[in-house]
C-alpha cells in the first residue's frame, strides 16, 4: 500500500494564495503520473493539475493561469501553488499518484485536504 502524505490547505481570503504538497514514499520504483484533483460539495471530483512521466502537464480549465504544479523528483513530492484563489476553488483537494511499486502498477489517493476560500 502506498500512502501519500498531503500537507497545506486551510482558509484563505479571495485573491490569496496557498501551497499544497504531496509526498510519495521512497519505496516506489517510478511515478507514471501524479497530481491533484478536487471535489466540492455536491459536485464530481475534477482534475486540477497533473504531470505525466513523459513530461506532459495538464490543468483544469478553471485553474489555468492561476495554479502551478511542480515536482521534486528527488523526494517524490509534488506541489500545487494556488494563486488568485476564488470562492469557487473551495473544495477538498486530493493527491493522486499512479506508480510502479513492488513490480506492480497502482493508482493511489491521499486522504484529502480542505481548501476554503472566503469572499
PEKA-V961857 format. One record per residue. N is the residue number from 1. RES is the residue in three letters. SS is DSSP state (~ for helix, > for strand, _ for the rest). NEAR is the number of other ideal C-beta (glycine too) atoms within 10 Angstrom. Layout:
n-><N N>
res-><RES RES>
ss-><SS SS>
near-><NEAR NEAR>
//
This chain:
n-><1 2 3 4 5 6 7 8 9 10 11 12 13 14 15 16 17 18 19 20 21 22 23 24 25 26 27 28 29 30 31 32 33 34 35 36 37 38 39 40 41 42 43 44 45 46 47 48 49 50 51 52 53 54 55 56 57 58 59 60 61 62 63 64 65 66 67 68 69 70 71 72 73 74 75 76 77 78 79 80 81 82 83 84 85 86 87 88 89 90 91 92 93 94 95 96 97 98 99 100 101 102 103 104 105 106 107 108 109 110 111 112 113 114 115 116 117 118 119>
res-><UNK UNK UNK UNK UNK UNK UNK UNK UNK UNK UNK UNK UNK UNK UNK UNK UNK UNK UNK UNK UNK UNK UNK UNK UNK UNK UNK UNK UNK UNK UNK UNK UNK UNK UNK UNK UNK UNK UNK UNK UNK UNK UNK UNK UNK UNK UNK UNK UNK UNK UNK UNK UNK UNK UNK UNK UNK UNK UNK UNK UNK UNK UNK UNK UNK UNK UNK UNK UNK UNK UNK UNK UNK UNK UNK UNK UNK UNK UNK UNK UNK UNK UNK UNK UNK UNK UNK UNK UNK UNK UNK UNK UNK UNK UNK UNK UNK UNK UNK UNK UNK UNK UNK UNK UNK UNK UNK UNK UNK UNK UNK UNK UNK UNK UNK UNK UNK UNK UNK>
ss-><_ _ _ _ > > > _ _ > > > > _ _ _ _ > > > > > > _ _ _ _ _ _ > > > > > > > > > > _ _ _ _ _ _ > > > > > > > _ _ _ _ > > > _ ~ ~ ~ _ _ _ > > > > > > ~ ~ ~ _ > > > > > > _ _ _ _ ~ ~ ~ _ > > > > > > > > > > > _ _ > > > > > > _ _ _ > > > > > > _>
near-><6 15 10 20 13 20 13 16 19 10 12 17 10 13 11 13 12 21 14 23 19 25 19 22 15 8 10 17 11 11 19 15 16 24 23 26 21 23 14 14 7 5 9 7 15 14 16 26 23 22 17 14 13 7 6 9 13 14 18 15 7 14 23 10 8 15 22 15 20 14 16 11 8 7 11 20 16 27 16 26 16 25 14 13 22 14 11 11 22 18 21 17 23 20 27 20 25 17 24 14 18 11 6 8 12 14 11 18 14 21 11 17 21 11 23 15 19 11 9>
//
